[in-house]
């Protein structure tokens, strides 16, 4: 598996997000695709590739000079449990640390908090709803 910057393959990223968030979890497509998917938004998109096949995605952008906000982190259902998520999260941390980030922040679905805690993240908010699903804000110091 490899992770690659995919700003030229945003369509592949959206296709994975539609499979996971829209079809699997019931998030309305109008909430899933947004202005951060547009060129020039300042958001960097990433693909997880198994050979040439896209199997996961996430995106991130500098919210402040030293804080990156991660979003849309997902892996196709049939690919979960292989360690790809941890590898992708570690890649994100390294990629943004090399570009000056000192902290990652993101909204995590409550069902995934254990995964993110194993990646060294800490929940820093109470539960809130995002797209109708319970989330908590999480952070990781880099």
C-alpha positions, 0 to 999 in steps of 0.5 A: 500500500502507498499513500500519494498526494492526489490533487489531480485525482479528486474524482477518485477521492470523491468516489471512495467517499461516496461509497463509504460515507454516502452509500454505507453511512447515509450521509447526504451527497450534498454534505459530502462534496463541498468547496474543499474539493475545488482546485485552489481551495488550499486543501491537499487530497490523498489516496491510499493505493493498493497497487493502482487501485484506490482503497482509501482517502483523506484530505487536510488543510492548514487551519492556522500557521501550525495546525492542520485540519484533517477531513474525510478519512475513510477506507473501503469496507473490504480493505479495513483491518489490514493496517492501512488506516494507521499507515495513512494516518502516520503518513499524514502526520509526517507529511504535514509535520514536514510542512511546519504543522505542530498539531493535527485536529479533526472530527472523528466519528465516535465509532472510530475514536479507539482507532485514533487513540491508538494513533496517538490522538486525544479527544478534546470535545464532547460529542456533537453531530456532524452529518447526523453522526456522533463525532468528537474533536480529536487532536494529535501533537506532532 
